[in-house]
Amino acid sequence: MATPDLFASPGPSPAERVAELRTELHQHAHRYYVLDEPSIPDAEYDRLFQELQALEAAHPELASPDSPTRRVGGKALDQFTSVRHAVPMLSIRTETDTEATGAQNFDTRVRKELGLVESDPPVEYVAELKFDGLAMNLRYENGVLVQAATRGDGEVGEDVTQNIRTIRQIPLRLPKDVPPVLEVRGEVYMRRDDFESLNEKQREKIAQGAKNEKTFVNPRNAAAGAVRQLDPGIAAQRPLSFFAYGVGEVTPQQEGGPQFDTHFQLLLTLKSWGFPVAALTQTAQGAPELIAFHQKIARERDQLPYDIDGVVYKVNSLALQKKLGFVTREPRWAVAHKYPAQEQMTTVLAIDVQVGRTGKLTPVAKLAPVFVGGVTVTNATLHNEDEARRKDVRVGDTVIVRRAGDVIPEVVSVMADKRVQDAPQFTMPRTCPVCGSDAVREEGEADYRCTGGLFCGAQRKEAILHYAHRRAVEVEGLGDKLVEQMVDANIIRTLPDLYKLGLTALAGLERMADKSAQNLLQALEKSKSTTLPRFLFGLGIRHVGEATAKELARHFGKLDAIMDAPEAQLLEVNDVGPIVATSIRTFFDQPHNREVVEQLRACGVHWAEGEPAARAPQPLSGKTLVITGTLPTLSRDEAKDRVEAAGGKVAGSVSKKTDYVVAGAEAGSKLTRAQELGITVIDEAGLLAMLEAPPG
């Protein structure tokens, strides 16, 4: 038993340890949530946090409003109390000209108010983002957050302190050098990725039968709903963020503001005190730099991790701000310069179904023309039947449409109160609107797909390119641009038309000389001699890849046997499960597809057939391998063929189901993943040894 050290210093008292933990957790939270530079692992942060919770529970007298443990929320409120702002939260004027010239208009007004002439130097501004969130006033007394209030009507807002404490980007305690009373103003918002995650969780709850749950229309709607939750426990589960952009009451108030003479200095000071400030904020000299900023943000807007609806310009000098003053309670020294709206209201005229290159059926709302996101929109995707049903979009509905950048416009929500009486619910057709083949939706899939892959006009280009792929039937020289030309010119309607091409038709195509045309005809003639696995793969049957095609050919020996096999027999094939069996059966049940196969045979496409091979045990039967890096002598395709010939399966990614990873030079993340999962890693020599080993 160890002897106690009688001269050791006693540990810190509960009060001292609580103070230490609060300081340390505040620092770690700032690095993690504001600087995005975590200094300790999450588990270590959790350990310190739990220690603080335990100490505060054991010593209630040590409770403090600035403790990190106060972020998780407390008792639910019956209602919000009103807060009168010490300094009104005034709105700023909106520039109605959404083009870059709107910046020139603002600069012209400012220079006129200041009495500047053309020869005077440019006015310095601060250019900021206009966040699409909820304005918030944070009041600190002696460096501790004591109150958070919404803008409200500008004079009176609502006390939402308990909910705002849950936002980890907002410091609960400030450095000692801040003024005794400091009100920081900014925007509470929700990042786009956090918004998508939140809606995904909401959809899961709805699918599980939860009542009174809904998805949110947009990040601002979700953020506002979270801030105004009466239960801070619920608010704590909503992923909110914050940007600071100004101050309200500050005492004692010095001329020009405490520690700064310009608005940009103010922002830098707020950042030094621990508040997040948008990195894209910058100073700008005169109208040309404001215009450049407006155009730059317009280009980057859709890649930002959060929503904005414009930019804001402010005269940088606080002295000049004071000189410019206000008009009708709006500052003359600032303006909001918006971009064209990304959401607008319009009417659904019809719902059509489009067929994509791979057979996917997509419902599309035909809209009364509406100007949104800088363009006139007449179509909006409804994605799939489930999404159309979830949003309950019907013909005649008044809807909100969103378009951001080059993203396909989509219907965000329906104005249910404006619905036409007895408007029928949308139902996805069960046949392809292009070719009339069956449209099926596989188990676990969200989309319906046309099964007439070889016949459907919408899928011609994709079907031809897949058939001509080097791992399928292989037609050398038949690429995307050439296929597009031939299909668009109606030279090819179905696969058999490839083998009916003549030199004259080909030579008439763009960039197709006689020599090139002759080479293609020779490649087509060569492709007539193929193998059953390659031909099966080339048909483009959904879920039938190279490995599955080889297993089907081995098992049945003949194409007719595969075409006529019931699902029960297909399930006997190695690597064929219920979904694949149904897909094969559905494909060959379409008369169009069978007709195309027979026409290809009639054109001379042939392969060797025989009786089903006896399935002797193979060295890699039932094993899944992943090949990564560059092998010394085998190409990736050669190694894959050798593995499959030995009964193994080659997967594209490493998982717990992987048996071996074959690693060559410059193996990357797949090798790392294999090592993390403890999967056996071998080199090319190890693979060759396994291939030569007797089945075991």
C-alpha positions in Angstrom: 0.0 0.0 0.0 1.4 3.4 -1.0 2.4 5.8 1.7 0.5 9.1 1.5 2.6 12.2 0.8 2.0 14.3 3.9 3.7 17.3 2.3 1.7 17.2 -1.0 -0.2 20.4 -1.8 -4.0 20.0 -1.3 -6.1 19.8 -4.5 -8.1 22.8 -5.7 -11.3 23.6 -3.8 -14.7 22.9 -5.6 -15.0 26.6 -6.3 -11.5 26.8 -7.7 -12.0 23.6 -9.8 -15.3 24.9 -11.2 -13.6 28.2 -12.2 -10.8 26.2 -13.9 -13.2 24.0 -15.8 -15.4 26.9 -16.9 -12.4 28.8 -18.2 -11.0 25.7 -20.0 -14.3 24.7 -21.5 -15.0 28.3 -22.7 -11.5 28.3 -24.5 -12.1 24.9 -26.1 -15.6 25.8 -27.2 -14.3 29.1 -28.8 -11.6 27.2 -30.7 -14.1 24.5 -31.9 -17.2 26.6 -32.7 -15.7 29.9 -33.7 -12.2 29.3 -35.0 -12.9 25.8 -36.3 -9.6 24.7 -34.8 -10.4 22.1 -32.1 -7.7 21.7 -29.5 -8.9 18.5 -27.8 -10.8 15.4 -28.8 -14.6 15.4 -28.4 -14.3 12.7 -25.7 -12.0 14.8 -23.6 -14.3 17.8 -23.9 -17.2 15.6 -22.8 -15.2 14.4 -19.8 -14.4 17.9 -18.6 -18.0 19.0 -19.3 -19.4 16.1 -17.2 -17.0 16.9 -14.4 -18.3 20.4 -14.3 -21.9 19.2 -14.3 -21.2 16.9 -11.3 -19.5 19.7 -9.3 -22.3 22.1 -10.0 -24.9 19.5 -9.0 -23.0 18.8 -5.7 -22.5 22.5 -5.0 -25.6 24.5 -6.1 -24.2 27.6 -4.5 -21.6 27.7 -7.3 -24.2 28.0 -10.1 -23.5 30.8 -12.6 -25.3 32.1 -15.6 -22.1 32.0 -17.7 -21.4 28.3 -17.1 -21.0 26.2 -20.2 -23.6 23.8 -18.7 -26.3 26.5 -19.0 -26.3 26.0 -22.8 -28.3 22.8 -22.6 -31.5 24.7 -21.6 -33.7 24.6 -18.6 -37.4 24.6 -17.7 -39.8 25.2 -20.6 -41.4 28.7 -20.6 -45.1 29.4 -20.7 -44.5 32.5 -22.9 -41.7 35.0 -23.8 -41.5 38.2 -21.9 -41.1 41.5 -23.7 -37.8 43.4 -23.8 -37.5 47.1 -24.6 -34.3 47.8 -26.5 -32.1 50.4 -24.8 -31.0 51.4 -28.4 -33.7 50.7 -31.1 -32.9 47.9 -33.6 -33.6 49.9 -36.7 -33.8 48.4 -40.1 -31.7 49.7 -43.0 -32.9 50.8 -46.4 -33.1 48.3 -49.2 -31.6 49.2 -52.6 -34.4 48.3 -55.2 -31.9 48.0 -58.0 -30.6 44.4 -57.7 -28.0 45.0 -60.4 -24.4 46.1 -59.7 -25.5 49.7 -60.4 -27.4 49.7 -57.1 -24.0 50.1 -55.4 -23.3 53.1 -57.5 -26.6 54.6 -56.5 -25.8 54.3 -52.8 -22.3 55.8 -53.2 -23.8 58.8 -55.1 -26.3 59.5 -52.3 -23.6 59.3 -49.6 -21.3 61.6 -51.5 -24.1 64.1 -52.1 -25.1 64.1 -48.4 -21.5 64.7 -47.4 -21.1 67.5 -49.9 -18.3 65.8 -51.8 -17.4 66.7 -55.3 -15.8 64.5 -58.0 -12.3 65.5 -57.2 -12.7 64.5 -53.5 -11.2 61.0 -52.5 -13.5 58.0 -52.5 -15.6 57.2 -49.4 -14.4 54.1 -47.5 -17.1 51.5 -46.8 -17.4 48.2 -45.1 -19.0 45.5 -47.3 -20.8 42.7 -45.5 -23.1 39.8 -46.2 -26.8 40.1 -45.6 -27.6 36.9 -43.8 -31.0 35.3 -44.2 -31.7 34.6 -40.5 -33.1 36.2 -37.4 -31.7 39.5 -35.9 -30.6 39.2 -32.3 -29.5 41.5 -29.5 -27.1 40.0 -26.9 -26.7 42.0 -23.7 -23.6 41.5 -21.5 -23.2 43.0 -18.1 -19.7 42.8 -16.5 -18.8 40.4 -19.3 -21.6 37.9 -18.7 -24.5 37.2 -21.1 -27.6 38.2 -19.2 -30.2 38.6 -21.9 -30.9 37.8 -25.6 -33.8 39.5 -27.4 -35.2 39.4 -30.9 -35.6 42.5 -33.0 -39.4 42.5 -32.7 -40.8 45.8 -33.9 -37.4 47.5 -33.4 -38.4 49.0 -30.1 -39.6 45.9 -28.2 -38.5 42.3 -28.8 -38.9 39.0 -27.0 -36.6 37.6 -24.3 -35.2 34.3 -25.8 -32.1 34.1 -23.5 -32.5 30.4 -22.6 -32.6 29.3 -26.2 -29.7 31.6 -27.3 -27.6 30.0 -24.6 -27.7 26.8 -26.5 -25.8 28.3 -29.5 -22.2 27.3 -28.9 -20.8 30.0 -31.1 -22.1 32.7 -28.7 -19.8 33.3 -25.8 -21.4 33.2 -22.4 -18.5 35.2 -20.8 -16.3 37.8 -22.3 -12.7 39.0 -21.6 -12.1 41.4 -18.8 -11.4 44.3 -21.1 -15.0 44.7 -22.4 -17.2 47.6 -21.3 -19.4 47.0 -18.2 -22.5 47.0 -20.4 -22.2 45.7 -24.0 -24.9 44.8 -26.4 -23.7 42.8 -29.4 -26.0 42.6 -32.4 -25.9 39.9 -35.1 -27.8 37.2 -37.0 -28.9 33.8 -35.8 -29.0 31.4 -38.7 -28.8 27.8 -39.7 -26.2 26.3 -42.0 -27.4 24.6 -45.1 -25.9 21.2 -44.1 -27.4 21.5 -40.6 -30.7 22.3 -42.2 -30.7 19.2 -44.4 -29.7 17.0 -41.4 -32.5 18.5 -39.3 -35.1 17.9 -42.1 -33.8 14.3 -42.6 -34.4 13.6 -38.9 -37.9 15.2 -39.2 -38.7 13.0 -42.1 -37.6 9.9 -40.1 -39.9 10.9 -37.3 -42.8 11.4 -39.6 -42.1 8.0 -41.3 -42.2 6.4 -37.8 -45.6 7.9 -37.2 -44.7 10.8 -34.9 -47.5 13.3 -34.6 -47.2 17.1 -34.8 -43.9 16.8 -36.6 -43.1 18.6 -39.9 -40.2 19.4 -42.2 -39.0 23.0 -42.5 -39.4 25.1 -45.6 -36.0 26.8 -45.5 -33.1 27.5 -43.1 -34.5 30.8 -41.9 -37.8 29.3 -41.1 -36.1 26.5 -39.1 -33.8 29.0 -37.3 -36.7 31.3 -36.3 -38.7 28.3 -35.1 -35.8 27.1 -33.0 -35.2 30.5 -31.4 -38.9 30.8 -30.5 -39.3 27.4 -28.9 -40.8 27.7 -25.5 -38.8 24.6 -24.4 -35.1 25.3 -24.5 -34.4 21.6 -24.4 -35.9 21.3 -27.9 -34.1 24.5 -29.0 -30.8 22.8 -27.9 -31.4 20.0 -30.4 -31.6 22.5 -33.3 -28.2 23.3 -34.9 -28.1 27.1 -34.8 -25.1 29.4 -35.6 -24.4 33.1 -35.2 -22.5 36.0 -36.8 -21.9 39.4 -35.1 -22.1 42.6 -37.1 -22.7 45.5 -34.7 -23.4 46.9 -31.3 -26.3 48.4 -29.4 -25.9 50.0 -26.0 -22.3 50.3 -24.8 -21.5 52.0 -21.5 -19.5 54.0 -20.7 -19.9 55.4 -24.2 -16.9 57.3 -25.5 -16.8 59.5 -28.5 -16.7 57.3 -31.6 -17.3 54.2 -29.6 -15.1 52.2 -27.2 -11.7 51.3 -28.6 -12.6 52.0 -32.2 -13.1 54.8 -34.7 -14.4 52.8 -37.6 -17.0 50.1 -38.1 -14.3 47.7 -39.4 -12.3 48.2 -36.2 -15.5 47.5 -34.3 -15.9 44.2 -36.1 -12.2 43.3 -35.4 -12.7 44.1 -31.7 -15.9 41.9 -31.6 -13.8 39.1 -33.1 -11.1 39.5 -30.5 -13.7 39.3 -27.8 -14.7 35.8 -29.1 -17.6 36.6 -31.4 -17.8 35.0 -34.9 -17.6 37.6 -37.7 -18.1 36.6 -41.3 -14.8 36.1 -43.1 -16.1 37.7 -46.3 -16.4 41.1 -44.7 -14.0 43.7 -46.1 -13.4 47.4 -46.6 -14.1 49.0 -50.0 -12.9 52.2 -51.5 -15.8 54.0 -53.3 -18.4 52.6 -55.8 -16.0 50.5 -58.0 -15.0 48.3 -55.1 -18.6 48.0 -53.8 -19.6 46.8 -57.3 -16.7 44.3 -57.4 -17.8 43.0 -54.0 -21.4 42.6 -55.1 -20.4 40.7 -58.2 -17.9 38.5 -56.4 -20.5 37.4 -53.8 -23.1 36.8 -56.5 -20.7 34.3 -58.1 -19.9 32.6 -54.8 -23.4 32.8 -53.3 -24.6 29.3 -54.1 -21.4 27.8 -52.7 -21.7 29.5 -49.3 -22.5 27.2 -46.4 -25.4 29.4 -45.4 -28.2 31.5 -47.1 -27.8 35.2 -47.8 -30.2 37.4 -49.7 -27.9 40.2 -50.5 -25.0 42.3 -49.2 -24.8 45.3 -46.9 -22.7 48.5 -47.4 -21.9 50.8 -44.4 -19.8 53.9 -44.3 -16.7 52.8 -42.3 -16.0 56.0 -40.4 -18.2 56.3 -37.3 -17.8 60.0 -37.3 -19.1 60.2 -40.8 -22.0 57.9 -39.8 -22.9 60.4 -37.1 -22.7 63.2 -39.6 -24.9 61.4 -42.1 -27.5 60.6 -39.5 -31.0 59.0 -40.2 -34.0 59.6 -42.4 -37.3 58.2 -41.4 -35.5 56.0 -38.8 -33.3 54.5 -41.4 -29.5 55.3 -41.4 -28.3 57.3 -44.4 -24.9 55.6 -44.0 -26.0 52.0 -44.7 -28.0 50.1 -47.4 -29.0 46.5 -48.1 -28.3 45.6 -51.7 -30.3 42.5 -52.4 -29.9 39.9 -55.2 -32.8 38.7 -57.3 -35.2 36.7 -55.1 -34.5 32.9 -55.0 -38.0 32.1 -54.0 -41.3 33.3 -55.6 -44.9 32.3 -55.7 -46.6 30.9 -58.8 -49.2 28.4 -60.0 -48.9 24.7 -61.1 -50.5 24.4 -64.5 -49.7 20.7 -65.0 -47.6 17.8 -63.7 -45.7 16.0 -66.4 -43.4 13.0 -66.1 -39.9 13.1 -67.7 -37.8 10.0 -68.5 -34.0 10.4 -68.0 -31.1 8.8 -69.8 -31.1 5.9 -67.4 -34.8 5.4 -67.3 -35.6 7.3 -64.1 -39.1 8.8 -64.1 -39.2 12.3 -62.6 -42.4 14.3 -62.0 -42.0 17.9 -63.2 -44.4 20.7 -62.3 -45.3 23.0 -65.3 -45.6 26.5 -63.9 -47.0 29.8 -64.8 -43.8 31.7 -65.8 -42.2 33.4 -62.8 -39.0 35.4 -62.4 -36.9 33.8 -59.7 -33.1 33.6 -59.1 -32.4 35.9 -62.0 -34.2 33.9 -64.7 -37.8 33.1 -65.8 -38.8 29.7 -64.6 -41.5 27.5 -66.1 -40.6 24.1 -64.8 -39.7 22.8 -61.3 -38.7 19.3 -60.3 -40.8 17.3 -57.8 -38.0 14.7 -57.6 -40.1 11.5 -57.2 -43.6 10.3 -56.2 -42.8 10.3 -52.5 -41.6 13.9 -52.6 -44.6 15.0 -54.6 -46.9 13.3 -52.2 -45.0 14.6 -49.1 -45.3 18.2 -50.4 -48.8 17.3 -51.7 -48.4 19.3 -54.9 -51.5 19.2 -57.2 -52.5 20.8 -60.5 -53.9 24.3 -59.8 -52.0 24.8 -56.6 -50.3 28.1 -55.6 -46.7 27.1 -54.7 -43.4 28.6 -53.6 -40.6 27.9 -56.1 -36.9 28.1 -55.3 -34.0 28.5 -57.7 -30.4 28.9 -56.5 -27.7 29.4 -59.1 -27.6 26.6 -61.6 -29.6 24.3 -59.4 -32.7 22.9 -61.0 -35.7 24.9 -59.7 -37.9 23.0 -57.2 -41.2 23.4 -55.4 -40.5 24.3 -51.8 -44.0 24.3 -50.4 -47.7 24.6 -51.2 -50.0 27.4 -50.2 -52.8 25.0 -49.0 -55.3 27.8 -48.2 -55.3 28.7 -51.9 -56.0 25.2 -53.2 -58.6 24.6 -55.9 -61.4 22.5 -54.4 -61.3 18.7 -55.3 -57.8 19.0 -56.9 -56.7 15.3 -57.5 -53.6 14.0 -55.8 -50.7 13.2 -58.0 -50.0 9.6 -58.9 -47.0 8.3 -60.8 -48.0 6.5 -64.0 -47.2 2.8 -64.1 -46.0 2.8 -67.7 -43.3 4.8 -69.3 -44.8 8.0 -71.0 -42.2 7.7 -73.8 -42.3 4.0 -74.8 -45.2 2.4 -72.9 -43.0 -0.1 -71.1 -43.7 -1.0 -67.5 -42.5 1.5 -64.9 -41.3 -0.3 -61.7 -40.2 0.8 -58.3 -37.8 -1.6 -56.6 -37.9 -2.3 -52.9 -36.0 0.4 -51.0 -35.9 2.7 -54.0 -37.5 6.2 -54.2 -37.7 6.3 -58.0 -39.8 4.6 -60.7 -37.8 3.4 -63.7 -38.8 2.5 -67.3 -38.0 -1.1 -68.0 -37.8 -0.7 -71.8 -34.1 0.2 -71.7 -33.2 -1.2 -75.2 -36.3 0.3 -76.8 -37.2 3.5 -75.0 -36.4 6.7 -77.0 -35.4 8.6 -73.9 -32.7 6.0 -73.1 -31.2 5.5 -76.6 -27.9 7.4 -76.1 -27.2 5.7 -72.7 -28.2 2.2 -74.0 -25.9 2.6 -77.0 -22.9 3.9 -75.1 -23.2 1.2 -72.5 -23.5 -1.6 -75.1 -20.4 -0.2 -76.9 -18.3 0.1 -73.6 -15.0 -1.7 -73.7 -16.1 -4.0 -70.8 -19.3 -4.9 -72.7 -19.6 -5.8 -76.4 -16.9 -3.1 -77.2 -17.2 -0.9 -80.3 -13.9 0.9 -80.6 -14.3 4.6 -81.6 -18.0 4.9 -80.7 -18.0 7.7 -78.2 -20.4 10.2 -76.6 -20.3 12.9 -79.3 -20.7 10.5 -82.2 -23.6 8.6 -80.5 -25.3 12.0 -79.8 -25.0 13.0 -83.4 -26.4 9.7 -84.8 -29.3 9.7 -82.3 -30.2 13.4 -82.8 -30.1 12.8 -86.6 -32.3 9.8 -86.2 -29.7 7.6 -87.9 -30.0 5.2 -84.9 -33.2 4.5 -83.1 -32.4 1.2 -81.4 -29.2 -1.0 -80.9 -29.7 -3.1 -84.1 -29.5 0.0 -86.2 -25.8 0.1 -85.4 -25.2 -2.9 -87.6 -27.2 -1.4 -90.5 -25.0 1.7 -90.8 -23.5 2.5 -94.2 -20.4 4.5 -95.2 -22.5 7.3 -96.7 -24.5 8.0 -93.6 -21.5 8.0 -91.4 -19.3 10.1 -93.6 -22.0 12.8 -93.6 -21.6 13.4 -89.9 -19.6 16.2 -88.4 -15.9 15.5 -88.2 -16.3 12.0 -89.7 -14.1 11.5 -92.7 -14.2 8.4 -94.9 -11.3 6.8 -93.1 -12.9 7.3 -89.7 -16.2 6.0 -91.0 -14.5 2.9 -92.4 -12.7 2.3 -89.1 -16.0 2.4 -87.2 -17.7 0.0 -89.6 -14.8 -2.4 -89.1 -15.1 -2.0 -85.3 -18.8 -2.8 -85.5 -18.1 -5.9 -87.6 -15.5 -7.0 -85.1 -18.0 -6.5 -82.2 -20.4 -9.1 -83.6 -18.2 -11.8 -82.2 -18.4 -11.5 -78.4 -19.1 -13.6 -75.3 -22.3 -14.3 -73.5 -21.2 -12.5 -70.3 -20.2 -9.4 -72.3 -23.4 -9.4 -74.3 -25.5 -9.8 -71.1 -23.6 -6.9 -69.4 -24.0 -4.8 -72.6 -27.8 -5.1 -72.5 -27.8 -2.7 -69.5 -30.1 -4.7 -67.3 -30.4 -2.8 -64.0 -28.2 -4.3 -61.2 -26.5 -6.8 -63.7 -22.8 -5.8 -63.6 -19.9 -7.7 -65.1 -19.6 -10.2 -62.2 -23.3 -11.0 -62.2 -23.3 -11.4 -66.0 -20.5 -13.9 -65.7 -22.3 -15.9 -63.0 -25.5 -16.0 -65.1 -23.5 -17.3 -68.1 -21.8 -19.9 -66.1 -24.9 -21.1 -64.4 -27.2 -21.3 -67.5 -24.8 -21.6 -70.4 -27.3 -20.2 -72.9 -29.0 -16.8 -73.3 -32.5 -18.3 -74.0 -32.3 -20.2 -70.7 -31.6 -16.9 -68.9 -34.4 -15.1 -70.7 -36.9 -17.8 -69.8 -35.8 -18.5 -66.2 -38.3 -17.8 -63.5 -37.2 -15.9 -60.4 -36.8 -19.0 -58.4 -34.1 -20.4 -60.8 -32.4 -17.0 -61.0 -32.0 -17.0 -57.3 -30.0 -20.2 -57.5 -27.2 -18.2 -59.2 -24.3 -17.1 -57.1 -24.4 -13.3 -56.6 -28.1 -13.0 -57.5 -30.5 -11.9 -54.8 -34.2 -11.0 -54.9 -33.8 -7.5 -56.2 -31.5 -8.6 -59.1 -33.7 -11.6 -59.9 -36.8 -9.4 -60.2 -34.8 -6.9 -62.3 -33.7 -9.6 -64.8 -37.2 -11.1 -65.0 -38.8 -7.7 -65.5 -36.4 -6.8 -68.2 -37.0 -9.9 -70.3 -40.8 -9.8 -69.7 -40.9 -6.6 -71.8 -41.6 -7.7 -75.5 -39.6 -4.7 -76.7 -36.4 -5.9 -75.1 -36.8 -9.4 -76.4 -37.4 -8.1 -79.9 -34.2 -6.0 -79.7 -32.2 -9.1 -78.6 -33.6 -11.1 -81.5 -32.8 -8.3 -84.0 -29.2 -8.2 -82.7 -28.9 -11.9 -83.3 -30.3 -11.5 -86.8 -27.6 -8.8 -87.5 -25.0 -11.4 -86.8 -24.1 -10.7 -83.1 -23.0 -14.1 -81.8 -21.2 -15.9 -78.9 -20.3 -19.3 -77.9 -22.9 -21.2 -75.8 -22.9 -24.6 -74.1 -24.3 -26.6 -71.3 -24.2 -25.2 -67.8 -20.7 -25.7 -66.3 -20.4 -28.0 -63.4 -19.6 -25.7 -60.5 -16.5 -27.2 -58.9 -15.1 -25.5 -55.8 -13.0 -22.5 -56.6 -10.1 -20.8 -54.7 -12.0 -17.6 -53.9 -15.6 -18.8 -53.8 -17.6 -16.6 -51.5 -14.7 -14.1 -50.9 -14.9 -10.3 -51.5 -11.8 -8.5 -52.4 -10.9 -4.8 -52.9 -8.0 -3.8 -55.3 -6.2 -0.5 -54.6 -3.1 1.1 -55.9 -0.9 0.0 -58.8 0.1 -3.7 -59.0 3.6 -4.7 -60.3 2.4 -6.8 -63.3 -1.4 -7.0 -63.4 -3.6 -4.2 -64.5 -6.7 -3.5 -62.4 -8.9 -5.1 -65.0 -6.7 -8.2 -65.3 -6.6 -8.6 -61.5 -10.4 -8.3 -61.4 -10.9 -10.9 -64.2 -8.6 -13.3 -62.3 -10.4 -12.9 -59.1 -13.9 -13.4 -60.7 -12.6 -16.4 -62.6 -11.6 -17.9 -59.3 -15.1 -17.4 -57.9 -14.4 -14.2 -56.0 -16.1 -10.8 -56.1 -14.4 -7.5 -56.5 -15.9 -4.6 -54.6 -15.3 -0.9 -55.1 -15.1 0.1 -51.4 -13.8 -1.4 -48.2 -16.4 -2.5 -45.6 -16.7 -5.0 -42.8 -17.8 -7.6 -45.5 -14.5 -7.3 -47.3 -12.3 -10.4 -46.9 -9.0 -9.1 -48.4 -7.6 -5.9 -49.7 -5.0 -6.3 -52.5 -2.7 -3.3 -52.2 -0.2 -2.0 -54.7 2.0 1.1 -55.0 0.4 4.4 -53.9 -2.6 2.7 -52.2 -4.6 5.4 -50.5 -7.7 5.7 -48.3 -8.9 2.1 -49.0 -5.7 0.7 -47.5 -6.1 3.0 -44.5 -9.7 1.9 -44.1 -8.7 -1.8 -44.3 -6.1 -1.3 -41.5 -8.7 0.5 -39.4 -11.1 -2.4 -39.8 -8.5 -5.1 -39.3 -9.0 -6.6 -42.8 -6.2 -8.8 -44.2 -4.0 -6.8 -46.6 -2.1 -8.7 -49.3 0.1 -7.8 -52.3 0.1 -9.1 -55.8 2.2 -12.0 -54.9 -0.2 -12.9 -52.2 -3.1 -12.7 -54.6 -1.4 -15.0 -57.1 -0.6 -17.5 -54.4 -4.3 -17.6 -53.4 -5.4 -18.0 -57.0 -3.1 -21.0 -57.4 -4.0 -22.6 -54.1 -6.4 -25.6 -54.1 -10.0 -24.7 -53.0 -10.4 -24.9 -49.3 
